[in-house]
Amino acid sequence: MRVVLLGPPGAGKGTQAQIIATELAVPAISTGDIFRANVSGQTDLGQQAKSYMDAGDLVPDEITVAMVTGRLAEPDAVDGFLLDGFPRTIAQAEQLRDSLSELGHALDRCLELVVDEDELVRRLSGRRMLVDGEWVQRDDDKPETVRHRLEVYREQTAPLSGFYEQAGLLSRIDAIGEVDEVTARAMRALGRDGDGGSTGVPAAV
Ligand code: AMP
């Protein structure tokens, strides 16, 4: 299966991506994680991306699309993938559609995790990640940057919901609740709700 996970920062994309990808037996590909690994590794790509990330802005499409296209060409992603954090602009979505179609492939579904904005701000300001045994706040989770990232999401990424709806690929998932409840809603939307692998038309969730 080829799936895109859409949703604002703080919606739980990273957590759900890992679980859903394991269930589907496909790699979870997170552009944010790839960028962060490149920043820590001080690669050229990391240096190009860092200032945008620190400001809470999107890394330019040409850099991001080249990176994702390369990653999707790796053997483990040829038969399926779950993308977390890509696409984030209509241009990225169009390029993804076109490069998959050149390979004779297409997306199966876009899952949009829906969480209201007050809850997002609350989650992001409390979020910590483990680095070298210590819990630290991501630089881009500082309150000023969080507000900016949410604006960037509203302006540049939220329109993807309409893009995928028009393509008949969108399932909106209520992403408030326990992690496993949200996963169950997502799996139902993918037609994989543990009933033996039904692949019927995904129900509204
Ligand atoms: P994330 O971990 O998905 O929140 O991504 C962290 C940061 O990486 C974002 O705020 C952007 O600066 C950058 N980034 C990740 N994915 C993309 C993308 N698809 N397009 C542009 N920038 C991205």
Boltz pocket constraint, residues with backbone or C-beta under 6 A from the ligand:
constraints:
  - pocket:
      binder: B
      contacts: [[A, 9], [A, 31], [A, 32], [A, 33], [A, 35], [A, 49], [A, 52], [A, 53], [A, 54], [A, 56], [A, 57], [A, 58], [A, 59], [A, 60], [A, 64], [A, 84], [A, 85], [A, 86], [A, 87], [A, 88], [A, 89], [A, 92], [A, 140], [A, 149]]
      max_distance: 6.0
